[in-house]
Amino acid sequence: VYGDYTYRVLDYAFKPQTASKPKKAILLLLGTFLGLIFGLFYALTRAYFAKKITVPSDVEELTKLPYLGSIPYVKDKQLYNDLFVVKDPNSIASEMLWSLRDRIDSYKPGGKGEVIAITSMVKGEGKTTLAANLAIALGMGDKKTIILSLDLRLPEIHSKFELENKVGLSDVLFG
């Protein structure tokens, strides 16, 4: 009896014959196995719930819109921010725009009032350059083309065509 507590010894302590040490091979195999299982589970779960466009078929799957083509990055610094369809009609980017124009034509042959929106949340991705070049490519075909810049803060579509920007969209909207 020790104070208010009653206790009894179940087993007396003894000194082991050999020192206790971890089994490195088993721990290494177990760690590798669990790491692979958890890593694979994490990667598959992340891929399953990902809502990013990584391949062209994702465009159709996530947006229910048709994928009509892609335009490669223009490496030539002189043409990067310019009307490359006119200035270098044999470039890869120009060829991709001609292909895109043909796919737009074949997607809705004879359709009227089609609207093509080019948008992104990131500044400097080439939305204006793409829109201007696509408008030229469509206009060189049999399509009547109107291009509108809806960028109220930094409009620059007029500079692509070397026009003045006296009246903008906000002027038209507010009389």
C-alpha angles and dihedrals in degrees: 000000000000113000108306093340128090117205139167132195114250097185133002119235117257135189113248118238094231131029117263115241135163120263100242097192094054093045091048093050092044092049092048093048095047091044091053093046095048092042092051091046091050093048094047093046091049092048092048094053097037114120097189127120106240103151131027093254088062089067092062094040098049101034104027086228124123119258106230103173148297133252118221124230111273107232097186104096093206093056098033095091098025143080096280093169088070101031098043108016093168096056121114091248091052091049090051090051091051088050091049090050090052092049091050089051093049094044093065108009111198092001117155129218098014116175123205115193121196111193144157136162093225122086118231100024094122103259094141094044092049093046092050094047093045091049089053092047092049092044091052087059124057095285125110104226133200120182121200126189109209094183101120096179103046110012112182107156089100090060091056089061094036093244131143120252102219098136120033136185094269089055091054094045094049097041 
